[in-house]
């Protein structure tokens, strides 16, 4: 999780940012049944990563 947070503030490339967004969504889906709070945090990180990805592109 710390790597996801670090990459949101220090993105090296578009591909790594997009990969981290997909990874955080996958973790959120896996944890949704048992740990809803953690899943919501990962979804929030995915939204933040997606906005960084859009800012890099445009």
LUMMAR-938022 format. One record per atom (N, C-alpha, C, O, CB): y, x, z. Coordinates in steps of 0.001 Angstrom, whole numbers, plus 524288, in hexadecimal, padded with zeros to 5 digits. Glycine has a CB too. Example, Ala and Ser with C-alpha at 12.3 -4.5 7.8 and 13.67 -1.06 7.14 Angstrom:
! LUMMAR-938022
7E9C68338681E78 7EE6C8300C81E78 7F31C8339081E78 7F3098379C82111 7EE8782C2C82356 7F7368323281BA8 7FBDC8356681BE4 8001E8326481EBE 804728346181F67 7FDAA837048165D 
! end
This chain:
! LUMMAR-938022
7FB588033680000 800008000080000 804E48036080000 808CF801F57FD9A 800007FC5A804B0 804B5807C6802A3 8094E80B2B802C7 80A8980D4C7FD5C 80F1880E257FC16 8087680FB08069F 8068180E2C7FA23 8076A810017F4CD 80A3780BE37F18E 80D8380D2F7EE4E 8023F8117B7F232 808EE806F07F26B 80B84802BA7EF9D 81147802817F110 814A3802077EDA8 808DC7FD7C7F0C4 81267802D87F612 817D7802AC7F7DB 81AD1807697F5E3 81F4A806E77F433 8181C802667FDDB 8186A80C037F612 81AFB810C67F437 81C38810707EE6B 82076811F87ECC0 8178F8158A7F54A 8188C80E717EB54 8195080E1F7E5B0 81D7680A1C7E437 81FCC80A827E009 8143380CC97E305 81E69806437E794 82282802777E658 827E1804F97E68C 82B688036A7E3AD 822477FDD77EA1B 82885808E07E9F2 82D9E80B617EA76 82E0E810657E755 832678123F7E673 82EB880C817F019 829C1812A67E5A2 829AD817647E28A 82643816B77DDAF 82267819867DD17 827BA81BF87E5D5 8278F8131E7DA43 8241C812557D5BD 8248B816DA7D1E4 828D8818627D063 8256A80D2C7D2F9 82015818F97D050 8200E81D587CCA2 81FC481B7F7C6FB 821D481E0E7C378 81B7F820F67CDCC 81D43817277C620 81CC28153A7C0D3 81BD980F647C0E3 81AAD80D157C4F1 81854818047BDF5 81C6580D167BC68 81B73807787BBE9 815C1806247BCE8 8148E802267BF4F 81D0F805907B67F 8124C809707BB19 80CBD808557BB95 80AF58086C7C148 807E2805197C2E6 8099880C407B869 80CDD80C317C454 80B3880C647C9D0 80D6C807D07CCE2 80ACE805C57D05C 80CEC811887CC53 812248062F7CBAC 8146D801AD7CE50 811667FCBE7CD06 810537F9977D07E 81A2C801077CCCB 810057FC0A7C821 80CFA7F77E7C68D 807877F7987C8FF 805827F3867CA90 80C8F7F73E7C096 8052A7FC297C954 800097FC9C7CBC5 800467FB377D18F 7FCA97F8C77D398 7FDE2802227CB14 804687FCB37D432 804E97FB6B7D9B5 805DD7F59D7DA8A 804247F36C7DE75 8094B7FE8D7DC24 808927F31C7D6EF 8094D7ED707D73E 8040B7EAB27D6B2 802D37E7287D9B7 80D267EB837D2F7 800F67EC4D7D2E7 7FBD57E9E97D211 7F84B7EAEA7D6C0 7F5617E7747D861 7F9497EC097CD09 7F8897EFA17D8EA 7F55D7F0EF7DD7A 7F6CB7EDA47E234 7F3577EBCC7E500 7F5F27F6AB7DECA 7FBCA7ECE37E31E 7FD5E7E9CA7E7A7 7FBEE7E4097E701 7FAAA7E16D7EAD7 8033B7EA527E891 7FC1C7E2087E234 7FA667DCA57E148 7F4887DC267E235 7F2BD7D84E7E479 7FBCA7DAE57DBAC 7F1917E0007E077 7EBE37DFD77E144 7EA7F7E00C7E70F 7E6F77DD497E8CD 7E93F7E4617DE61 7ED367E3407EA02 7EC397E3897EFA7 7EDAD7DE647F244 7EAF57DC997F5CD 7EF517E8167F225 7F1F07DC097F08A 7F3947D70E7F2CF 7EF947D2C67F1C4 7EE697CFA77F53B 7F8E67D5707F0A2 7ED7F7D29D7ED0F 7E98A7CEA87EBCC 7E4A07CF807EF0C 7E2417CBBD7F0E0 7E8307CECB7E5EC 7E3187D4647EFC6 7DE5E7D5917F2CE 7DF057D41C7F892 7DB487D2617FB0D 7DD007DB607F253 7E3B37D4CA7FAB4 7E4A57D3D480041 7E6807CE4B8016F 7E7807CD16805FA 7E8977D7A580242 7E6FF7CAEE7FD99 7E97E7C5D87FE70 7E68F7C2738025F 7E90A7BFDA80591 7E9F07C2F57F94D 7E1597C26780239 7DE587BF06805B8 7DEAD7C0C680B67 7DF7C7BD8B80EE0 7D8AF7BEE180404 7DE147C5B580C5D 7DDA77C7A7811B4 7E2E07C9128142C 7E3C67C7F5818C4 7DA2D7CC50811CC 7E6447CB7A81135 7EB267CD7E81362 7EFB47CBAA81005 7F1867CE8280C99 7EB0A7D38E813BC 7F1817C6FC810FE 7F5AE7C4CE80DC1 7FAC57C7CF80E4C 7FD9D7C87780A79 7F6937BF2580F25 7FBF77C9A98130F 800E07CC70813E0 800F87D185810AE 804E77D2C280E34 801AB7CD9E819BF 7FCAF7D46B810BF 7FC6A7D94080DB4 7FCAB7D812807DE 7FF177DAFC804E8 7F7627DC4880EFE 7FA3A7D3E38063B 7FA607D26E800B1 7FFE17D11C7FEF9 801787D27A7FAA5 7F6C47CDCE7FFA5 802CF7CE7680252 808417CD2C800F8 80B947D2158009F 80F1C7D2637FD5F 80A9A7C96780504 80A7F7D5E4803E9 80D647DAD4803A2 80C397DD9D7FE7D 80FC87DFAA7FBFD 80BFD7DE6580851 8073D7DDB17FCE4 805E67E02A7F7F2 8084E7DD417F351 809E67DFB67EF81 7FFFB7E0707F755 808977D81D7F399 80B2A7D5347EF64 810FF7D6597EF3F 8134B7D6B07EB0A 80A417CF547F00C 813657D6F17F3C8 818E77D86E7F3F8 819B77DDD47F1A3 81D7D7DEB17EEC8 81AEC7D84C7F998 8163C7E1747F2CE 8168A7E6A97F077 815D87E6727EA8D 8184F7E96D7E7B2 8126A7EA407F2DC 812847E2F17E8BD 811BF7E25A7E317 816B47E05D7E07B 8181A7E2237DC3D 80D2F7DE9C7E1F5 819557DCBA7E2FD 81E427DABA7E0CA 8225F7DF0B7E0B5 8253C7DF9E7DCE3 820457D5FA7E3FC 822A57E20E7E4EA 826667E65D7E509 825297EA6A7E0D4 828AE7EC687DE3A 8266C7E8F57EA71 820207EB9B7E02F 81E967EF4D7DC1F 81FB47ED4B7D6B1 821397F04C7D343 818E67F0917DC99 81EF97E8407D5DA 8201E7E5F77D0BF 825EE7E63F7CF86 8276B7E7457CB11 81E417E04C7D08A 829407E5567D377 82EE07E5C37D286 830777EB617D14E 833E87EC427CE10 831EC7E3C47D743 82E037EF2E7D3DB 82F0F7F4AA7D2A1 82D427F5D57CD21 82FF37F8987CA41 82C577F8567D690 828C47F3CB7CB97 826BC7F48F7C64B 82A7E7F24F7C23F 82B817F4C97BE3F 8214F7F2057C5B9 82C8B7EDB27C33D 830417EB447BF97 8354B7EE707BF59 837817EF217BB22 831747E58F7C13B 837237F0627C3D7 83BE77F39B7C3D9 83B287F8A67C0D6 83ED37FA847BE59 83D8E7F4D87C96C 836797FAE97C102 8357B7FFC47BE21 8357B7FEB77B846 83798801CA7B53E 830398023A7BFD1 833227FA677B6B3 832D27F9287B124 838317F7F37AED5 8398E7F9E07AAA5 82F2B7F48B7B04A 83B387F4BD7B19D 840537F32D7AF8C 844617F6417B23B 849047F59E7B122 8415C7ED547B036 
! end
